[in-house]
Amino acid sequence: MTAGHVAANGGVAVAAEQAVQAVLGDFNLLPYRERLAHALRRRRVAQCGVAILLGVLGAGLWTGAAVVSRWRVDAERAGVETRLRQLQPQVAVATRAANAAAASARRDAQAAALAAPYRRVAGLLTTLKQVRADHIRLDALRMTTTGAVLEARAASYRAAARWLAAMAREQRDWRIDIDTLKPASDAPASTIGMPFRFSVQLRWHDATSSRTVSGGGA
């Protein structure tokens, strides 16, 4: 039974082959297959060529954009350098002016510091002229680093007190300290009528402040 079944199948295959040959006759499929293979190869080559072309085009665009960007940056840098070169004389003039102003300010500060004692002496002399009295005689005026010392004579304690009160009312930038107020026992004959001798210490306010700050820091 099996052998019969195989024989039947073989007969069917042979019949099918004979039917195909009857339909196609002597038609050859090989050229069609070759043409189809050539078409596929040409398509693949075209696809590869398009891909390569697109890659080259993309690289060219990227390189061109980078070159253009570099040119733009170089142009901006050249423009900035040109503007800086144009502004350099003005900058130099402004720098010299600033240096001159700073030097002038330093000179003014030094001159003010050097002139301060002279201004104080002038103010003190003006004050002494304003509080001048017949019952007070100024024997000596000594300048110190922190102020001045006045050696004076008075006809009485009351006259000395009034004179000191007038000095206190007219004081400007000093503080008055009375060191001594005593009779002039060893006064010469020319001091008759002004038997009291006293010493007045004038201290500048800034000198007193700086000394206080130094003492506090110690």
C-alpha positions in Angstrom: 0.0 0.0 0.0 2.8 2.3 0.8 4.6 1.5 -2.4 1.4 2.3 -4.3 1.1 5.6 -2.5 4.7 6.6 -3.4 4.2 5.6 -7.0 1.0 7.7 -7.1 2.9 10.8 -5.7 5.7 10.3 -8.3 3.1 10.2 -11.0 1.6 13.5 -9.8 5.0 15.2 -9.8 5.8 14.0 -13.3 2.4 15.2 -14.4 2.9 18.6 -12.9 6.3 19.0 -14.5 4.8 18.0 -17.8 2.0 20.5 -17.4 4.5 23.3 -16.7 6.5 22.4 -19.7 3.4 22.3 -21.8 2.5 25.8 -20.6 5.9 27.5 -20.8 7.1 25.5 -23.7 10.8 26.4 -24.4 10.7 29.7 -22.4 14.0 30.3 -20.4 13.8 31.9 -17.0 17.6 32.6 -16.6 17.7 35.9 -18.4 14.8 37.3 -16.4 16.5 36.3 -13.2 19.7 37.9 -14.3 17.9 41.1 -15.2 16.2 41.1 -11.8 19.6 40.6 -10.1 21.2 43.5 -12.1 18.3 45.7 -11.2 18.7 44.9 -7.5 22.4 45.6 -7.7 21.8 48.9 -9.5 19.3 49.9 -6.8 21.7 49.1 -4.0 24.5 51.0 -5.8 22.2 53.9 -6.2 21.2 53.8 -2.6 24.8 53.6 -1.4 25.7 56.5 -3.8 22.8 58.6 -2.4 23.9 57.9 1.2 27.5 58.8 0.4 26.4 61.9 -1.4 24.2 62.9 1.5 27.0 62.3 4.0 29.5 64.3 1.9 26.9 67.1 1.6 26.2 67.1 5.4 30.0 67.2 6.1 30.4 70.0 3.7 27.5 72.0 5.2 28.9 71.5 8.7 32.4 72.5 7.6 31.1 75.6 5.8 29.0 76.6 8.8 32.1 76.2 11.0 34.2 78.3 8.6 31.6 81.0 8.4 31.3 81.1 12.2 35.1 81.3 12.5 35.2 84.2 9.9 32.5 86.0 11.9 34.3 85.6 15.2 37.6 86.8 13.6 35.8 89.8 12.0 34.2 90.7 15.4 37.6 90.3 17.1 39.2 92.5 14.5 36.5 95.1 15.0 37.0 95.1 18.7 40.8 95.4 18.4 40.3 98.3 15.9 37.9 100.1 18.3 40.3 99.5 21.2 43.2 101.0 19.2 41.0 103.9 18.3 40.1 104.4 22.0 43.6 103.9 23.3 44.5 107.6 23.1 41.4 108.6 25.0 42.0 105.9 27.6 45.6 107.1 28.0 44.4 110.7 28.4 41.8 109.6 31.0 44.4 107.6 32.8 46.8 110.5 33.0 44.0 112.8 34.1 43.0 110.3 36.9 46.6 110.0 38.0 47.0 113.8 38.0 43.8 114.2 40.0 45.0 111.6 42.5 48.4 113.3 42.8 46.7 116.7 43.2 44.4 115.3 45.9 47.5 113.8 47.8 49.3 117.2 47.5 46.2 119.0 48.8 45.9 116.6 51.7 49.6 117.0 52.5 49.4 120.8 52.2 46.3 120.8 54.4 48.1 118.7 57.0 51.1 121.0 56.9 49.0 124.2 57.0 46.8 123.0 59.9 49.3 124.2 62.6 49.7 127.6 61.0 45.9 128.0 60.7 45.6 127.1 64.4 48.3 129.6 65.4 46.6 132.3 63.3 43.3 131.5 64.9 44.8 131.6 68.4 46.5 134.9 67.7 43.1 136.3 66.5 41.4 135.0 69.6 44.1 136.6 71.9 43.6 139.9 70.1 39.9 139.7 70.6 40.1 138.9 74.4 42.9 141.4 75.0 42.6 143.2 78.3 44.6 145.8 80.1 44.7 143.7 83.3 46.2 140.7 81.5 49.7 140.5 80.1 50.9 137.7 77.9 54.5 136.8 78.8 55.1 133.8 76.5 53.5 131.7 73.8 54.9 128.3 73.1 53.6 125.8 70.5 53.6 122.1 71.3 52.8 119.0 69.2 49.3 118.8 70.8 48.5 122.5 71.2 50.0 125.6 72.8 51.1 126.9 76.2 50.3 130.5 77.3 52.3 132.1 80.1 50.4 135.1 81.4 50.1 137.5 84.3 47.0 139.1 85.8 46.1 141.8 88.2 43.9 139.5 90.2 42.3 136.1 90.3 39.1 137.6 89.1 40.8 139.3 86.2 42.4 136.0 85.2 39.1 134.1 85.6 37.3 136.6 83.3 40.1 136.4 80.7 40.0 132.6 80.8 36.2 132.7 80.5 36.5 134.9 77.4 39.1 132.5 76.0 36.6 129.6 76.6 33.8 131.5 74.8 36.1 132.3 71.8 37.8 128.9 71.6 37.6 127.2 68.2 39.2 123.7 68.0 41.0 123.6 71.3 40.4 122.6 74.9 41.6 124.8 77.7 43.5 123.3 80.7 44.8 125.6 83.5 48.1 124.2 84.7 48.9 126.8 87.4 47.5 130.0 88.8 49.7 131.4 91.5 51.0 134.7 92.7 54.2 135.9 91.0 56.3 136.1 94.1 59.5 136.5 92.1 58.1 139.1 89.8 60.5 141.9 88.8 59.7 145.5 89.3 58.1 145.8 85.9 55.3 143.4 86.9 54.1 145.5 89.8 50.3 145.6 89.6 50.1 142.2 88.0 51.1 139.9 90.9 49.5 136.7 89.6 51.2 134.4 87.2 49.4 131.5 85.5 49.9 129.0 82.7 47.2 127.9 80.3 47.5 124.7 78.3 45.6 124.7 75.0 45.0 121.2 73.5 43.8 120.7 70.0 40.7 118.5 69.8 42.0 116.2 67.1 45.3 115.7 69.1 43.3 114.9 72.2 41.1 112.4 70.3 44.0 110.7 68.7 45.8 110.4 72.0 42.6 109.0 73.6 42.2 106.4 70.9 45.9 105.4 71.2 45.5 105.1 75.0 42.3 103.0 74.6 44.0 100.7 72.1 46.9 100.2 74.6 
